[in-house]
Every structure is written in C-alpha cells, then in structure tokens.
Amino acid sequence: MLTMGSKPAVAPVLAAMEEKYGHVLTVWLGMQRVLVVSDPKVVKECFTTHDRALSSRPRTSPAKFLLFDYVGFGVSPYGAYWRSIQNLAVTHLVSSNDI
C-alpha cells in the first residue's frame, strides 16, 4: 500500500498511483477527499465542462459555525452569493482606485 507520509516525496507516490489506477483518482489528504487528474485532456474538460461542480469549496463544520453559515469569502460555496462577494472584493479590496 502506498502512503503519502513524510518519507517518500508526494510526486513519485502520485505517479505510482497513476500508473496503477489510471489518470483520474481520488485520495484523502487529512479529512478531505481530493481529486487528482494527470491527463491534460481530462484537466481541460474539468475546467471547461465541469468547472462549476469542481470549483466549490467543501462544507466543513468550522466554516459553518465560526463563519456564520459559510458567509466568509474564502469558504462560501460557488453560487450567486460567492459571485457577488467576489465582485465586491475585487472591486474594493484589490482595486487601486480610491473610493
């Protein structure tokens, strides 16, 4: 069994898993399941066709209770609220215009 401990580097472990299981696999990083894609065609499909399904953030208990039911910009799931708060952040926080 391959483990992602501190001894072996992560890239060779993922490469060995890719050879054994294929170009698309999921691994657990801590308590979060992560999708690993190593084929450029599949990566392109992930970011064009399935971008909305893959762009959301995981719903965790700390985000729900500490950040008032996912209203924090960094933890809110993708949707209308996230788009509006992202627009505000880009317009007012990152912009160099003085308001």
C-alpha positions in Angstrom: 0.0 0.0 0.0 1.3 3.4 -0.9 1.1 6.1 1.7 1.8 9.8 1.4 3.9 10.1 4.6 6.9 12.3 5.2 9.5 9.9 3.9 8.6 9.5 0.2 8.0 12.6 -1.9 4.4 13.2 -3.0 5.1 13.4 -6.7 6.6 9.9 -7.1 3.8 8.4 -4.9 1.1 10.1 -7.1 2.9 8.9 -10.2 3.0 5.3 -9.0 -0.7 5.6 -8.1 -1.4 7.0 -11.5 0.3 4.0 -13.2 -1.6 1.6 -11.1 -5.1 3.2 -11.0 -5.3 5.5 -14.0 -5.3 9.2 -14.9 -8.2 10.2 -12.6 -8.2 9.2 -8.9 -9.2 10.5 -5.5 -7.0 10.5 -2.4 -7.6 11.6 1.1 -5.5 14.5 2.3 -6.3 14.6 6.0 -10.0 14.5 6.3 -10.6 16.0 2.8 -11.0 13.9 -0.3 -9.1 15.4 -3.3 -9.4 14.7 -7.0 -6.1 14.1 -8.8 -6.1 14.4 -12.6 -3.0 13.7 -14.6 -4.3 13.7 -18.2 -4.2 17.1 -19.9 -7.4 16.3 -21.9 -9.3 15.4 -18.7 -7.9 18.5 -17.0 -9.2 20.7 -19.8 -12.7 19.0 -19.5 -12.6 19.6 -15.7 -12.0 23.3 -16.2 -14.4 23.8 -19.1 -17.3 21.4 -18.9 -17.4 20.6 -15.2 -16.0 23.8 -13.7 -19.0 24.7 -11.6 -19.1 21.3 -10.0 -15.4 21.3 -9.2 -15.0 25.0 -8.2 -17.0 24.9 -5.0 -15.4 24.6 -1.6 -16.0 21.8 0.9 -18.6 22.3 3.6 -17.0 21.9 6.9 -18.2 22.3 10.5 -15.8 25.0 11.4 -16.8 27.1 8.4 -20.5 26.6 9.3 -20.2 27.6 12.9 -17.3 30.0 13.0 -18.0 31.9 9.8 -21.8 32.3 10.2 -23.1 29.5 7.9 -20.5 29.9 5.1 -20.7 33.6 4.6 -16.9 34.1 4.6 -15.4 34.9 1.2 -12.8 32.1 1.4 -15.2 29.4 2.4 -18.5 30.2 0.8 -19.6 27.7 -1.9 -19.8 28.7 -5.5 -23.0 30.4 -6.4 -24.8 33.7 -6.6 -23.5 34.8 -3.2 -19.9 33.9 -3.9 -20.0 35.7 -7.3 -21.4 38.9 -5.7 -18.9 38.9 -2.8 -16.0 38.1 -5.2 -17.0 41.1 -7.3 -17.1 43.3 -4.2 -13.7 42.0 -3.1 -12.1 42.6 -6.5 -13.7 46.0 -6.9 -13.0 47.4 -3.4 -10.2 45.4 -1.8 -7.8 44.6 -4.7 -8.5 47.6 -6.9 -6.1 50.6 -6.9 -9.0 53.1 -7.3 -9.6 55.4 -4.3 -13.3 55.4 -3.5 
